[in-house]
Amino acid sequence: MIAALAGEPAASEVEAELRKGSAGITAVNLAEVIDQLIRPARRSQQDVDTSLASLVAGGLRVIPVDESIGRLAGRLRARHYDRRSAPISLGDCVALAASSVLGATLATADPPLASVAKRTGVNVLRLPDSKGKRP
């Protein structure tokens, strides 16, 4: 999502997925997108809110994080986190858990997250990172 809204190398692929009309983001990961676009990317809150509202109006689903997703996210992080080899954040684990529970493909440019997703049987759409490298 950040890639599409910040014009990163994965923007066209993310936009293509959004146009399919079946894309979703958890409410937790939506919060991360807002934070990253306002703080490091220095976009205005109004600009970010307007962009996200357009995506939601266009069919982006915001997925609530319920107990089953929360429990699985906690188990995934407890089982797979390693500071050196798999530094996956709790937000990463929420996205992975939601993909697992919903049977959805996880889109990511993050190598450790893609690796854990593969090990747990979740399909991954491997996106290029800000330097164009795919996980």
C-alpha positions in Angstrom: 0.0 0.0 0.0 2.8 2.4 0.9 4.5 1.6 -2.5 1.4 2.7 -4.4 0.8 5.8 -2.4 4.5 6.8 -2.2 5.4 6.0 -5.8 7.9 3.3 -5.0 9.0 0.6 -7.6 6.1 -1.8 -6.6 3.5 0.9 -7.3 2.3 -0.4 -10.6 2.0 -4.0 -9.3 0.1 -2.8 -6.2 -2.2 -0.6 -8.3 -2.9 -3.6 -10.6 -3.9 -5.7 -7.5 -6.1 -2.9 -6.2 -7.9 -2.7 -9.6 -8.8 -6.4 -9.3 -11.2 -5.3 -6.5 -10.3 -8.1 -4.1 -7.4 -6.4 -2.2 -7.6 -6.0 1.6 -5.5 -4.6 4.4 -6.0 -5.1 8.1 -6.9 -2.2 10.3 -3.6 -2.6 12.1 -1.6 -2.5 8.8 -3.7 0.5 7.7 -2.5 2.3 10.8 1.1 1.4 9.8 0.5 2.9 6.3 -0.8 6.1 7.8 2.1 6.4 10.2 4.7 5.7 7.4 3.2 8.2 5.0 2.8 11.0 7.5 6.0 10.6 9.5 8.9 9.5 7.3 7.3 10.4 3.9 6.1 13.7 5.3 2.7 13.7 3.6 -0.1 15.7 5.2 -2.7 13.9 7.2 -5.4 15.3 4.9 -3.6 14.0 1.8 -3.2 10.5 3.3 -6.8 10.4 4.4 -8.0 11.5 1.0 -5.8 8.9 -0.8 -7.0 6.1 1.5 -10.6 7.1 1.3 -10.3 6.9 -2.5 -8.9 3.4 -2.3 -11.6 2.2 0.1 -14.3 3.7 -2.2 -12.6 1.8 -5.1 -13.0 -1.5 -3.3 -10.1 -1.9 -0.9 -11.4 -3.9 2.1 -10.3 -2.9 5.6 -10.2 -6.1 7.5 -10.9 -6.0 11.2 -8.4 -7.8 13.5 -10.5 -10.2 15.5 -9.5 -12.7 18.1 -8.5 -15.5 15.7 -6.2 -13.2 13.7 -4.8 -11.7 16.9 -4.0 -15.1 18.4 -2.5 -16.4 15.3 -0.4 -13.3 14.9 1.0 -13.7 18.4 1.8 -17.4 17.8 3.5 -16.6 14.5 5.7 -14.0 16.0 6.5 -16.2 19.0 7.4 -19.1 16.8 9.2 -17.4 13.9 10.8 -14.1 15.2 14.5 -14.0 15.3 16.4 -10.7 15.6 19.0 -11.7 13.0 17.3 -14.2 10.7 13.6 -13.3 10.8 13.1 -9.8 12.3 9.4 -9.8 11.6 7.3 -7.1 13.3 4.0 -7.8 15.1 2.3 -5.8 12.3 3.9 -8.2 9.8 2.5 -11.1 11.7 -1.0 -9.5 11.7 -0.8 -9.3 7.9 0.4 -12.8 7.7 -2.2 -14.1 10.1 -5.0 -12.4 8.2 -3.8 -13.8 4.9 -3.7 -17.3 6.5 -7.1 -17.1 8.1 -8.7 -15.6 5.0 -6.8 -17.9 2.5 -5.5 -14.8 0.8 -2.2 -14.0 -0.9 0.2 -11.8 1.1 1.8 -9.0 -0.9 5.2 -8.0 0.5 8.6 -6.7 -0.4 10.0 -7.8 3.0 12.3 -10.8 2.7 11.9 -12.1 6.3 8.1 -11.9 6.0 8.0 -13.6 2.6 10.2 -16.4 4.1 8.0 -16.9 7.1 4.9 -16.8 4.9 6.4 -19.5 2.6 7.2 -21.7 5.7 3.7 -21.4 7.0 2.0 -22.2 3.6 0.7 -18.7 2.7 1.0 -17.7 -0.9 3.1 -14.6 -1.5 3.1 -11.9 -4.1 6.7 -10.8 -4.0 6.9 -7.1 -4.6 10.1 -5.1 -5.4 11.4 -3.0 -2.5 12.4 0.7 -2.8 15.6 -0.4 -4.6 13.7 -2.7 -7.0 14.9 -6.0 -5.3 12.3 -8.7 -4.7 12.4 -11.0 -1.7 
